[in-house]
Amino acid sequence: MTDTQTPVETVSAAEAAVPQERKIVTAIPGPRSQELHARRQAVVSSGVSSALPVYIERAHGAILEDVDGNRFLDFGAGIGVTTIGHTQSHVVEAASAQLHDVIHTLFTITPYEEYVRVAELLAAHTPGDFAKKSVLVNSGAEAVENGVKIARKYTGRRAVAVLDHAYHGRTNLTMAMNYKAFPYATGYGPLAGDVYHAPSSYPYHDGLSGADAAARTIGYLEKVVGATDLACLVVEPIQGEGGFMVPAEGFLPTLQTWCTENGVVMIADEIQSGMARTGRYFASEHFGWEPDLVLSAKGIAGGLPLAAVTGRAEILDASQPGGLGGTFGGNPVACAAAVAVFESIERDGLLLEGRRIEATLTAGLERLKARYDVIGDIRGRGAMIAIELVQPGTGDTTKAPNAQAVSELVSYAAQHGVLFLSAGTYGNVLRFLPSLAMTDALIEDALTVLDDALAALG
């Protein structure tokens, strides 16, 4: 493979139309983006904000091209959606073919094979060697809602526990499950009740072993919630919006053991971390964790809306006929795309690409960390890596958050053709979520821009 080819395919017509290199030809945003933004402000709710008001006309592989002809290295991938690359040919062909056959019938009225095939693939690739079943829905938040609903039905219990720094969505229940209220829940109450926030594992700040962090979490659940009232514990194996926190070794399996012993359903929210993003099909595998339920979305269908709840057959079957489903859940076109995503992961060895990206990106970030003491921590797995920014000189002491540095880095990078995303409870985490089509050469190019941005912080 050469640096002029993406890991997922050789040069195609789509790649020829969108060369795999960054290029800035106007001010950011450019004149056409500014025109579109003025139109947008007249008709789109201001509650729907955008990190960067450049309007995208086409995309392929690891590159976004805006309406002014500027090309950006995409380290956001639609917040982890286009994991295998923009407009990946196998996905485009599968979805296009399905559009000519059946666009919609509603699986709960007249079913179709594509839904069944996605459920088979999820059963085969989610962690755990036991009988599994799935329900397909539309979005990550809907998967969370259904996971909780299914757990409550199975256990006959009411309470839901999540971890500090968690993010699970913008629906009524998931707003209550998020750790951070602003901007997701501010002014939208009353929120759903019976949701409890337990301490998480945050090794960079708490310094606890996995066993000690789990003991702290379990202590909270037993004292504040009560195991006999707890339906489920919902956990992101690597926390997303919270700042890509990787738990200490042993934390997750210890919690699973406690949940199993107490009849609590433990749910892995793999919406951002799943589907080959971390070098495994699901991030839970890195930690030896076999959840009762796994929630999938984002990268599962290559950019089309699809999500799933997959898990132990007896838990999924506790719901009565008609209790699960929805008008668009498991749409045939999205399912066809999802099958193509699974096939591409296998055919193109994309799990290895995730590990390649981790090696190249973390090595480059370590070089920068040695030069800039504003970088306090580097963490993550696969193509899900982050740096935590601290006030200079505090990395070994207070580790004081430096959100201003993240804001300046994101802005500088955007002006130079690299799209980075911020994250973290305190806004001081810079996250890297490239597609698996991001070559080593493009990563090194982005690191050069990041180096310049760090130097510009002064």
N, C-alpha and C positions, 0 to 999 in steps of 0.2 A: 504494500500500500504506500502511495506517495502522499506528500502533503497537499497535492492538488486534487486528491480524491477524498470523498467522505468515507467513513467506515461502513456506511450502509449501502453504498452503490458507487459504480464508476460514473464518470461524467455523463450527465443526461441532458435532455433539452431544457429541463427545469433549471439545472445547475448552470447551463450555458447562459440562461436568461438572468440568473442571479449569481454572478461570480462569487466564489467563496473567499472574499477579502473585504476588509472595511474600506470605506471611501466616503469622505465628507466633501461635498461640493457647494453647500450653502451654509448660511448660519443655521443653528439648531434652536428652535424649529425653523424650517424654511418657509418661503412665501406661500406655497400651496397648502402646507400644513396649517399655517396661520389662518388662511381663508377657511379651511374646513373647521378649524377650532372655533371661529366666529359663528359659523353655521350651527355647530354643536351646542354652543352656549345658549342659543335661542330655543332649542328643542329637547335637550337631554338634561335630566335632573343633575343639579350640582352635587348631589349625593353620590353620583357615579364619577369618581375622580380618576385621573390618569397620572401615572408616575412621570411619564414623559409625553408631552403633547405633539409627537410626530405621528403622522397618519400613514399606516403601512399599506403599501400597494401590492407587494408580492414578497414571498419568502421561500427559501429552500435551504435544506441542510442546517447550517448554523448561522445563517445570515437573514436579517430583515432588511428590506429595501423600502424606503418611504416614497411618498408621492413626489418628492423633489429630487429623487435619484440618490439620496444618501444611503449608504449601506452600513449596517451596525452588526457587530459581533453580538450575538444574542446569548447572554449568560442568565437569562430569565426563563426562556422556553415556555412563556405563558404561565409562569409560576409552576413549572414542572410538568407541563402538559405534553409538549412536543418532544418527548424524551428521545424518540428514535430519529428526530430531525423533522424539520418542516417539509411538507409536501413529499414525504417519502413515497417512492413510486409504487411499492407493493400495496401500501395503504390506499393511495389514490385509485389504483386500478380496482381493488376489491370494493371500495365504496361506490365507485362509478358503475361497476357491473351490477351491484345490488340495486342501485337506483333504477336500473332498467327492468328489474324483476319485480320486487315488492318494496315499496317505501314504507308502508305502514298498514298493519291490520289490527294491532293490539294483541299482545301475547295471551292475555287473559280471556280473549274471545276466540281467536283462531290462531294457534301457535305456529311456529316456524323453526326450522333447524338451526338457524344462526344463533338464537338465544341458547338453545341446548348446547351447542358447541362451545360457546363462551363459558357456560357453567362447567362443562367437562374440563376445559383448560384451567379454569380457576381451581377446581378440585385437585387437579394434578400438580399445580405449581405453588399453591399456598402451603405454608409450613404445616407439618403434622401428617402422620401416616394413619389416618382414620377416615371413616366415611364422611363425606362433606356434601353439602348442597348450597345453592346460591339463590338469591333474588337480585334481579337487575333493576336499577333505578337510573335517575338522570344525572345527579351531581354528588359531590362529596358530602355536602351538608345533608342531603337526603339519605345518603348511605348511613351517616351518623345517626340521624333520627330513626331510621329503620333498625339499625343495630341495637339501639336502646330499647325501642319498642319490642323487638323480638326477645331481648334478654328479660324484660319485664314480664312478658307473656310466659316465658319458659320457667322463670323462678317464682312468679307470683309475688314479687317484691317491688318496691317503689323507688328506692334511692339509687342515684347515679353518682359515681365518683370519677373525678378527673384529676390531673396533676397540675401543680403550679407551672406557669409559663405555657400552658396548652393553648392551642387554637383549633377550633372544630367547625366554624362556619358562621353564617349570618342569619339563620332562621331563629325562631323564638327559643327553641330548646338549645341550639348550639351557641347562641349568644350567651346564655347562662352558663354554658360549659367553658367558655373562653376565660382565660386568666385576666386578660387586659380588656377593660370596658371600652375605652376610647380607641378608635371611633366606632367600633362595631356595635356597641349596645347603648351608647349615650343617648338618652332621651327616648328610647324605644320601649321602655318598660310598660307594665310590669313583666318581668321575665319569669320563665318557668321555675318552679320550685323543686325541692328534693334533689338539688345538685350540690355536691360537696367537693371542695378543692383541697387535695392532699399534697403534702410536700413531695417534690420530685428529686431526681438525682441530677446535680449540676456540678460535676467534679471540679471545674475551674474555680468555682466560688465556694462550694461547701467542703471540698477536700475529703468527702466521705467515701469509704469503700462501698461496693455494691450491697454487701450484707448490711452495713450500718445504715445506708440510705433506705434500704427496703424495710428495715426494722422501724425507722422513723415513720415511713409511710403507713405501714401496718398499724403502728401504734395510734396514728390519727384515725384510721378507718375503724378500728375497734372501739376507741373511746368516743369519737365525735359522731360517727355514723351508726355503728353497730352492725356486725356482720349479718345478723339475721334479717336486717331490713335492706341490705345492699343487693341490688339486682346485678349491677355490672360496674367494672372499673375500666374506663376507656383511656388508652395510653398510645401516644405516638412513640414508636420505638426510637426515632430521632425527631425531636420536636422541630417543627417547621417555622412558623411565624415567631415562635418563642426565641429562635436564634440558633437552630441546628445543634441543640444540646444532645450530646451522645452520653447515655447513662453509663455509670460505672459497671464493670464486669460483675455479672451475677444478679444485678438489680431486678431485671425483668423476670428471669426464671424463678427467683425467690417469691416475687409477687404472684406469679402464676400458681406456684405450689400452695400459697396461702389461699388464693381464690378457689382453687379446686377443693381444698380441704373444707372450705366454708360455703360451698355451693354458689359462689359468685361467678358470673360470666366475665371473663377477661377478654377485652376487645382491643385489637391492634388497629389503630387508625393509620393505615398505610397509604392514605390518599396522596400525600406528597412524596413519600419515601419508597413507594412500591413500583412494580413493573420495570425492573432492571436498573433503576436509577442509581442504586448504591453498589452495583457490582454483583448483586444477588437479585433474584426475582423480587424478594421482599426483604426489607431491612431487618425484620425480626430474626432472620436466619443468622445474622452476624452475632447474635447474642444467645443462640441456642434456645430461643423462645418459640413455643408452639401455642399460639393463642387459640382460644375457643372460637372466636370470630375474627375475620380479617375484613377491613373496609378498603375497597379499591375505588379509584376514580382517576382524575387527571390524565396520566400517561396511558391509560388502558386502551384507548381507542385512537391514538395518534392525532388528537385534536377534535374529534367528534364527541358530543356529550354522552357519557355513559359512566355508570358507577355500579358497585356491587357490594353486597354483604355475603360473605362466604364463610362457612364454618361447619361445626359438628352437625351432622344430619339430624340428630334428635333435638337440637336446639332450633334449627330452622323449621322442623316439622311440628313444633309446638303450636304454631299459628294455624288458626282455622282457615279452610278454603275461603278465598275472597278477602282475607285479612291483610294480604300483602299485594303490592302491585301498583300500577299507575298508568295513565294514558300513554305516556311516551317511554316508560321504562323498558330498556332492552329493545329499542328501535332496531329494525333489521339492518339499516345502513350502518348505524353505529356498531352493531354486533359484527357485521362483516369486516369493518375496519379493525375491531379488536382482535378478531381471529388473525388478520394480517399482521398485527403488531406482535402477537405471540410467535407467529411463523418467522417474522423478521429477527426477533431476538435469538431464536435458535439458528436460523440459516446464516446469519451474519455474525454470530459470536459476540453479541452485544454486551453480555455480562463481562467479557474480557475488556471491552471498550470502556466500560465504567471504571474498571480497575486501572486501565491505562491513564484515564483522565485524572483519577485520584493521584497517581504517582507523579504525573507531570505537574499538576496544579499545586499540590502540597509542597513539592520540592521548590518550585518557584516562590511560593509564599514564605517558606522557611528562609530563603535568601533575603526576602524583603524584611522579614521579622528581625533578622540579625542586624539590619541597618536602621530600622525605624521602631523606636520603643513605644510608639502609639499602638502597635499591634500586640495585643496581650495574649491572644490564644488563637490557635488554628485547630479546627476540628471538623469531623464529618466522615462520610464514607462515599466512595465512588464519585459520581458526578453530583454530589450534594455536600459541598464544602463551604465553610464560613471562617471569617476572621472576626474576632471581637476586638473593638477599638476602645482603648482606655486613655485616660489623661496621661501625658508623658511623665514617666518616672513613677507611675503607680502600679505597673504590671506585676511587681513582686510584693506589693503591700495592699493598698485598699482596692486596687483594680477598678478605680472610679470610671463610670461609663463616659464615653466620648461620642455622643450622638452627632455633634456638630462636625466632627471629622468624617463620619460616614456620609452625612449630607453633602459635604464638599467633594468627597471622592466620587459619589454617584453623579453629581453635576458635572465635574471635570471630565469623567469618562464619557458621559453622554455627548458632550461637545466634541469629543475626539473619536466617536464612532464605536463605543463599547457600552452595552446596556448591562449595568449591574443593578441588583436589588438590595434594599435595606431590609433589616429584620431585627428581632430582639425585643424583649419586653421594654427595654430602655432605649430602643432605637439605635443601639451602638454596635450592631452586627452587620457586616457586609457579606451577603451570601452569593454563592456561585452555583447556578443551576443550569449548566450548559446541556444541550442535547448531546447524545452519544455520537453525533456527527461532527463534533468539535475536534479538529485535528490538533496535534501537538504544536504545529506552527502557529495556528490561530490562538492557542492558549498563551504561547510565548509572546505573541503580539499584544494580547490583552494585558499580560503582566508588565510589558514595557509601558503601556499607558498608565497602569496602576502605579508603577514606580514613579512616573512623572507626576501623577496626582499626589502621591505621598510627599514627594519633594516640595510640591507647591503648597503644602500645608504649612511649611515653615517651621 
